[in-house]
Structure formats: C-alpha cells, structure tokens
Amino acid sequence: MRIGRKHLMLDTSWQEFSNCLGVDPDLFFPERGASTREAKEVCRGCVVKDDCLEFALANGEKFGIWGGMSERERRRIRRQRALDRQAAALTASAESA
C-alpha cells in the first residue's frame, strides 16, 4: 500500500514522555483568536518538544499547538526549509556545472 504523504511519521513513542500527557487536548486546539499562551506554557521545557514539532511538520498538522508552535509558526518553518532546500539544490547544481 502506498502512503500519500512522502514523509509520514508514524512513530509516536515520544508522546509517552510529553508534558501534555494527560492534559485536556482542547487546550492545544483553542478557538480561533483565543490565546495559545497556556498551551505553549505546557510545551515550554518539554523534553520531547522537538519531536512533537517535527511530527507536526512531517504530517502537515494544520491545527493546534505542536512542539510549542502554532500553525502560523509552523508554516513559517516549512517555508524557510523549502527555501533552504531550493538554495542548496541551486548551489549543488552550480557546483556540478
């Protein structure tokens, strides 16, 4: 069976070490315009915050706070990584020419 997303991450074992384990999930999915401060505070200092963020980025999570970041913040990271990949590809192409 073929999976549609190229980098789909299925390993979620990191979740058992998260600060948010047992916290009401609604905290991490606030209504539009509501504060994300409390959710981000739970994420602060979490030992698996980076794993959580990478999971959200790899799986295209569109909603909620993941790894202490909102969707807008994650979009910025995805955009920057795409630009970095593009620049690296151009550099590699120029070097091989």
VMD Tcl script that builds the backbone (N, CA, C; Angstrom):
set m [mol new atoms 291]
animate dup $m
set s [atomselect $m all]
$s set {name element resname resid chain x y z} {
  {N N MET 1 A 0.839 -1.171 0.000}
  {CA C MET 1 A 0.000 0.000 0.000}
  {C C MET 1 A 0.887 1.237 0.000}
  {N N ARG 2 A 0.509 2.200 -0.804}
  {CA C ARG 2 A 1.285 3.427 -0.924}
  {C C ARG 2 A 0.686 4.511 -0.035}
  {N N ILE 3 A 1.545 5.204 0.690}
  {CA C ILE 3 A 1.090 6.286 1.557}
  {C C ILE 3 A 1.259 7.595 0.793}
  {N N GLY 4 A 0.225 8.405 0.822}
  {CA C GLY 4 A 0.210 9.653 0.067}
  {C C GLY 4 A 1.252 10.665 0.498}
  {N N ARG 5 A 1.487 10.795 1.748}
  {CA C ARG 5 A 2.470 11.771 2.220}
  {C C ARG 5 A 3.852 11.161 2.204}
  {N N LYS 6 A 4.751 11.867 1.603}
  {CA C LYS 6 A 6.113 11.386 1.412}
  {C C LYS 6 A 6.829 11.084 2.727}
  {N N HIS 7 A 6.670 11.930 3.717}
  {CA C HIS 7 A 7.424 11.787 4.962}
  {C C HIS 7 A 6.532 11.471 6.154}
  {N N LEU 8 A 5.466 10.757 5.936}
  {CA C LEU 8 A 4.532 10.465 7.012}
  {C C LEU 8 A 5.255 9.785 8.171}
  {N N MET 9 A 5.167 10.392 9.344}
  {CA C MET 9 A 5.805 9.849 10.539}
  {C C MET 9 A 4.776 9.100 11.357}
  {N N LEU 10 A 4.996 7.824 11.569}
  {CA C LEU 10 A 4.049 7.022 12.319}
  {C C LEU 10 A 4.514 6.748 13.740}
  {N N ASP 11 A 5.805 6.905 14.017}
  {CA C ASP 11 A 6.331 6.634 15.356}
  {C C ASP 11 A 5.913 7.751 16.304}
  {N N THR 12 A 5.105 7.396 17.266}
  {CA C THR 12 A 4.650 8.384 18.246}
  {C C THR 12 A 5.073 7.987 19.659}
  {N N SER 13 A 6.091 7.145 19.773}
  {CA C SER 13 A 6.536 6.682 21.087}
  {C C SER 13 A 7.016 7.835 21.969}
  {N N TRP 14 A 7.466 8.913 21.368}
  {CA C TRP 14 A 7.915 10.080 22.113}
  {C C TRP 14 A 6.790 10.668 22.968}
  {N N GLN 15 A 5.543 10.448 22.563}
  {CA C GLN 15 A 4.411 11.052 23.262}
  {C C GLN 15 A 4.314 10.631 24.729}
  {N N GLU 16 A 4.789 9.441 25.058}
  {CA C GLU 16 A 4.678 8.992 26.445}
  {C C GLU 16 A 5.575 9.780 27.394}
  {N N PHE 17 A 6.461 10.610 26.850}
  {CA C PHE 17 A 7.349 11.436 27.671}
  {C C PHE 17 A 6.963 12.916 27.641}
  {N N SER 18 A 5.831 13.233 27.029}
  {CA C SER 18 A 5.445 14.631 26.827}
  {C C SER 18 A 4.842 15.270 28.071}
  {N N ASN 19 A 5.044 16.559 28.189}
  {CA C ASN 19 A 4.448 17.325 29.289}
  {C C ASN 19 A 2.929 17.341 29.191}
  {N N CYS 20 A 2.394 17.197 27.986}
  {CA C CYS 20 A 0.949 17.318 27.789}
  {C C CYS 20 A 0.197 16.010 28.032}
  {N N LEU 21 A 0.931 14.953 28.332}
  {CA C LEU 21 A 0.281 13.673 28.595}
  {C C LEU 21 A -0.709 13.835 29.745}
  {N N GLY 22 A -1.968 13.560 29.480}
  {CA C GLY 22 A -2.998 13.672 30.499}
  {C C GLY 22 A -3.651 15.043 30.592}
  {N N VAL 23 A -3.150 16.010 29.806}
  {CA C VAL 23 A -3.736 17.349 29.785}
  {C C VAL 23 A -4.887 17.348 28.773}
  {N N ASP 24 A -5.938 18.095 29.066}
  {CA C ASP 24 A -7.088 18.191 28.166}
  {C C ASP 24 A -6.627 18.655 26.783}
  {N N PRO 25 A -6.832 17.846 25.736}
  {CA C PRO 25 A -6.400 18.203 24.379}
  {C C PRO 25 A -7.002 19.513 23.868}
  {N N ASP 26 A -8.171 19.888 24.381}
  {CA C ASP 26 A -8.788 21.140 23.941}
  {C C ASP 26 A -7.892 22.345 24.195}
  {N N LEU 27 A -7.015 22.247 25.199}
  {CA C LEU 27 A -6.091 23.326 25.495}
  {C C LEU 27 A -5.194 23.615 24.296}
  {N N PHE 28 A -4.859 22.584 23.538}
  {CA C PHE 28 A -3.925 22.706 22.414}
  {C C PHE 28 A -4.621 23.016 21.092}
  {N N PHE 29 A -5.928 23.089 21.123}
  {CA C PHE 29 A -6.715 23.416 19.936}
  {C C PHE 29 A -7.703 24.526 20.283}
  {N N PRO 30 A -7.154 25.725 20.611}
  {CA C PRO 30 A -8.023 26.824 21.033}
  {C C PRO 30 A -8.891 27.333 19.882}
  {N N GLU 31 A -9.996 27.947 20.244}
  {CA C GLU 31 A -10.861 28.571 19.242}
  {C C GLU 31 A -10.070 29.660 18.522}
  {N N ARG 32 A -10.482 29.929 17.299}
  {CA C ARG 32 A -9.815 30.964 16.507}
  {C C ARG 32 A -9.791 32.281 17.293}
  {N N GLY 33 A -8.612 32.868 17.390}
  {CA C GLY 33 A -8.455 34.132 18.092}
  {C C GLY 33 A -8.202 34.006 19.584}
  {N N ALA 34 A -8.379 32.804 20.135}
  {CA C ALA 34 A -8.146 32.596 21.574}
  {C C ALA 34 A -6.644 32.503 21.849}
  {N N SER 35 A -6.277 32.739 23.065}
  {CA C SER 35 A -4.874 32.709 23.469}
  {C C SER 35 A -4.292 31.300 23.390}
  {N N THR 36 A -3.044 31.234 22.974}
  {CA C THR 36 A -2.314 29.966 22.939}
  {C C THR 36 A -1.286 29.910 24.067}
  {N N ARG 37 A -1.285 30.934 24.915}
  {CA C ARG 37 A -0.270 31.061 25.957}
  {C C ARG 37 A -0.208 29.848 26.877}
  {N N GLU 38 A -1.363 29.383 27.348}
  {CA C GLU 38 A -1.378 28.256 28.287}
  {C C GLU 38 A -0.821 26.988 27.656}
  {N N ALA 39 A -1.205 26.726 26.422}
  {CA C ALA 39 A -0.712 25.528 25.730}
  {C C ALA 39 A 0.801 25.612 25.536}
  {N N LYS 40 A 1.262 26.766 25.115}
  {CA C LYS 40 A 2.701 26.944 24.901}
  {C C LYS 40 A 3.471 26.839 26.211}
  {N N GLU 41 A 2.855 27.229 27.305}
  {CA C GLU 41 A 3.490 27.105 28.614}
  {C C GLU 41 A 3.680 25.635 28.983}
  {N N VAL 42 A 2.719 24.790 28.646}
  {CA C VAL 42 A 2.846 23.347 28.894}
  {C C VAL 42 A 4.026 22.799 28.087}
  {N N CYS 43 A 4.189 23.306 26.874}
  {CA C CYS 43 A 5.261 22.830 25.989}
  {C C CYS 43 A 6.652 23.296 26.433}
  {N N ARG 44 A 6.689 24.451 27.083}
  {CA C ARG 44 A 7.989 25.008 27.495}
  {C C ARG 44 A 8.704 24.009 28.400}
  {N N GLY 45 A 9.924 23.676 28.052}
  {CA C GLY 45 A 10.708 22.763 28.866}
  {C C GLY 45 A 10.392 21.283 28.651}
  {N N CYS 46 A 9.473 20.975 27.746}
  {CA C CYS 46 A 9.136 19.576 27.477}
  {C C CYS 46 A 10.313 18.887 26.782}
  {N N VAL 47 A 10.666 17.718 27.259}
  {CA C VAL 47 A 11.838 17.014 26.717}
  {C C VAL 47 A 11.628 16.481 25.302}
  {N N VAL 48 A 10.374 16.374 24.870}
  {CA C VAL 48 A 10.103 15.863 23.520}
  {C C VAL 48 A 9.487 16.939 22.615}
  {N N LYS 49 A 9.674 18.195 22.979}
  {CA C LYS 49 A 9.109 19.305 22.215}
  {C C LYS 49 A 9.567 19.273 20.756}
  {N N ASP 50 A 10.843 19.009 20.523}
  {CA C ASP 50 A 11.356 18.963 19.149}
  {C C ASP 50 A 10.750 17.805 18.357}
  {N N ASP 51 A 10.595 16.650 19.012}
  {CA C ASP 51 A 9.980 15.501 18.352}
  {C C ASP 51 A 8.532 15.823 17.969}
  {N N CYS 52 A 7.836 16.487 18.870}
  {CA C CYS 52 A 6.444 16.867 18.652}
  {C C CYS 52 A 6.345 17.821 17.462}
  {N N LEU 53 A 7.213 18.815 17.436}
  {CA C LEU 53 A 7.222 19.777 16.343}
  {C C LEU 53 A 7.525 19.082 15.017}
  {N N GLU 54 A 8.528 18.224 15.003}
  {CA C GLU 54 A 8.884 17.522 13.761}
  {C C GLU 54 A 7.749 16.612 13.291}
  {N N PHE 55 A 7.062 15.988 14.236}
  {CA C PHE 55 A 5.905 15.165 13.887}
  {C C PHE 55 A 4.854 16.013 13.177}
  {N N ALA 56 A 4.562 17.173 13.739}
  {CA C ALA 56 A 3.557 18.059 13.151}
  {C C ALA 56 A 3.987 18.545 11.774}
  {N N LEU 57 A 5.254 18.894 11.632}
  {CA C LEU 57 A 5.754 19.355 10.335}
  {C C LEU 57 A 5.714 18.239 9.290}
  {N N ALA 58 A 6.154 17.049 9.680}
  {CA C ALA 58 A 6.193 15.915 8.746}
  {C C ALA 58 A 4.801 15.468 8.321}
  {N N ASN 59 A 3.844 15.633 9.210}
  {CA C ASN 59 A 2.491 15.156 8.928}
  {C C ASN 59 A 1.530 16.261 8.506}
  {N N GLY 60 A 2.045 17.461 8.318}
  {CA C GLY 60 A 1.221 18.561 7.834}
  {C C GLY 60 A 0.083 18.940 8.754}
  {N N GLU 61 A 0.326 18.868 10.064}
  {CA C GLU 61 A -0.723 19.238 11.010}
  {C C GLU 61 A -1.128 20.691 10.779}
  {N N LYS 62 A -2.395 20.913 10.527}
  {CA C LYS 62 A -2.894 22.247 10.199}
  {C C LYS 62 A -3.444 22.999 11.403}
  {N N PHE 63 A -3.739 22.301 12.466}
  {CA C PHE 63 A -4.392 22.936 13.603}
  {C C PHE 63 A -3.657 22.611 14.891}
  {N N GLY 64 A -3.808 23.489 15.854}
  {CA C GLY 64 A -3.310 23.210 17.189}
  {C C GLY 64 A -1.890 23.650 17.446}
  {N N ILE 65 A -1.518 23.494 18.698}
  {CA C ILE 65 A -0.160 23.798 19.156}
  {C C ILE 65 A 0.599 22.474 19.205}
  {N N TRP 66 A 1.678 22.426 18.480}
  {CA C TRP 66 A 2.542 21.238 18.429}
  {C C TRP 66 A 3.970 21.712 18.652}
  {N N GLY 67 A 4.675 21.094 19.579}
  {CA C GLY 67 A 6.054 21.493 19.847}
  {C C GLY 67 A 6.164 22.948 20.264}
  {N N GLY 68 A 5.110 23.464 20.863}
  {CA C GLY 68 A 5.118 24.838 21.333}
  {C C GLY 68 A 4.891 25.874 20.242}
  {N N MET 69 A 4.456 25.436 19.060}
  {CA C MET 69 A 4.267 26.374 17.957}
  {C C MET 69 A 2.880 26.259 17.342}
  {N N SER 70 A 2.373 27.397 16.929}
  {CA C SER 70 A 1.074 27.468 16.258}
  {C C SER 70 A 1.230 27.090 14.789}
  {N N GLU 71 A 0.120 26.933 14.098}
  {CA C GLU 71 A 0.171 26.620 12.672}
  {C C GLU 71 A 0.898 27.725 11.911}
  {N N ARG 72 A 0.652 28.957 12.255}
  {CA C ARG 72 A 1.333 30.073 11.568}
  {C C ARG 72 A 2.843 29.959 11.736}
  {N N GLU 73 A 3.283 29.638 12.941}
  {CA C GLU 73 A 4.718 29.484 13.193}
  {C C GLU 73 A 5.281 28.285 12.449}
  {N N ARG 74 A 4.500 27.197 12.385}
  {CA C ARG 74 A 4.954 26.009 11.647}
  {C C ARG 74 A 5.018 26.282 10.148}
  {N N ARG 75 A 4.075 27.061 9.637}
  {CA C ARG 75 A 4.092 27.429 8.208}
  {C C ARG 75 A 5.373 28.186 7.887}
  {N N ARG 76 A 5.752 29.074 8.781}
  {CA C ARG 76 A 6.985 29.847 8.581}
  {C C ARG 76 A 8.196 28.911 8.512}
  {N N ILE 77 A 8.241 27.913 9.383}
  {CA C ILE 77 A 9.350 26.947 9.371}
  {C C ILE 77 A 9.347 26.152 8.061}
  {N N ARG 78 A 8.162 25.658 7.651}
  {CA C ARG 78 A 8.090 24.894 6.395}
  {C C ARG 78 A 8.556 25.735 5.211}
  {N N ARG 79 A 8.131 26.993 5.179}
  {CA C ARG 79 A 8.520 27.891 4.093}
  {C C ARG 79 A 10.036 28.109 4.093}
  {N N GLN 80 A 10.618 28.345 5.277}
  {CA C GLN 80 A 12.062 28.559 5.364}
  {C C GLN 80 A 12.838 27.307 4.955}
  {N N ARG 81 A 12.356 26.149 5.375}
  {CA C ARG 81 A 13.036 24.903 4.990}
  {C C ARG 81 A 12.966 24.677 3.488}
  {N N ALA 82 A 11.829 25.012 2.882}
  {CA C ALA 82 A 11.687 24.871 1.424}
  {C C ALA 82 A 12.671 25.803 0.714}
  {N N LEU 83 A 12.804 27.029 1.205}
  {CA C LEU 83 A 13.764 27.974 0.622}
  {C C LEU 83 A 15.193 27.471 0.793}
  {N N ASP 84 A 15.490 26.907 1.969}
  {CA C ASP 84 A 16.824 26.365 2.219}
  {C C ASP 84 A 17.133 25.203 1.277}
  {N N ARG 85 A 16.147 24.312 1.071}
  {CA C ARG 85 A 16.339 23.186 0.140}
  {C C ARG 85 A 16.558 23.694 -1.280}
  {N N GLN 86 A 15.786 24.691 -1.669}
  {CA C GLN 86 A 15.905 25.267 -3.004}
  {C C GLN 86 A 17.291 25.889 -3.196}
  {N N ALA 87 A 17.760 26.625 -2.204}
  {CA C ALA 87 A 19.084 27.245 -2.278}
  {C C ALA 87 A 20.181 26.185 -2.349}
  {N N ALA 88 A 20.028 25.109 -1.559}
  {CA C ALA 88 A 21.017 24.022 -1.570}
  {C C ALA 88 A 21.045 23.330 -2.932}
  {N N ALA 89 A 19.877 23.141 -3.517}
  {CA C ALA 89 A 19.794 22.496 -4.838}
  {C C ALA 89 A 20.441 23.383 -5.901}
  {N N LEU 90 A 20.217 24.678 -5.819}
  {CA C LEU 90 A 20.832 25.605 -6.783}
  {C C LEU 90 A 22.347 25.619 -6.617}
  {N N THR 91 A 22.807 25.590 -5.374}
  {CA C THR 91 A 24.240 25.577 -5.118}
  {C C THR 91 A 24.863 24.288 -5.645}
  {N N ALA 92 A 24.214 23.169 -5.386}
  {CA C ALA 92 A 24.722 21.869 -5.871}
  {C C ALA 92 A 24.740 21.833 -7.391}
  {N N SER 93 A 23.715 22.400 -8.002}
  {CA C SER 93 A 23.618 22.432 -9.461}
  {C C SER 93 A 24.731 23.299 -10.056}
  {N N ALA 94 A 25.004 24.438 -9.432}
  {CA C ALA 94 A 26.039 25.339 -9.910}
  {C C ALA 94 A 27.425 24.721 -9.758}
  {N N GLU 95 A 27.620 23.980 -8.664}
  {CA C GLU 95 A 28.917 23.343 -8.405}
  {C C GLU 95 A 29.198 22.210 -9.384}
  {N N SER 96 A 28.152 21.527 -9.823}
  {CA C SER 96 A 28.353 20.394 -10.717}
  {C C SER 96 A 28.435 20.835 -12.178}
  {N N ALA 97 A 28.138 22.081 -12.455}
  {CA C ALA 97 A 28.183 22.592 -13.849}
  {C C ALA 97 A 29.567 22.973 -14.256}
}
mol reanalyze $m
mol bondsrecalc $m
mol representation Tube
mol addrep $m
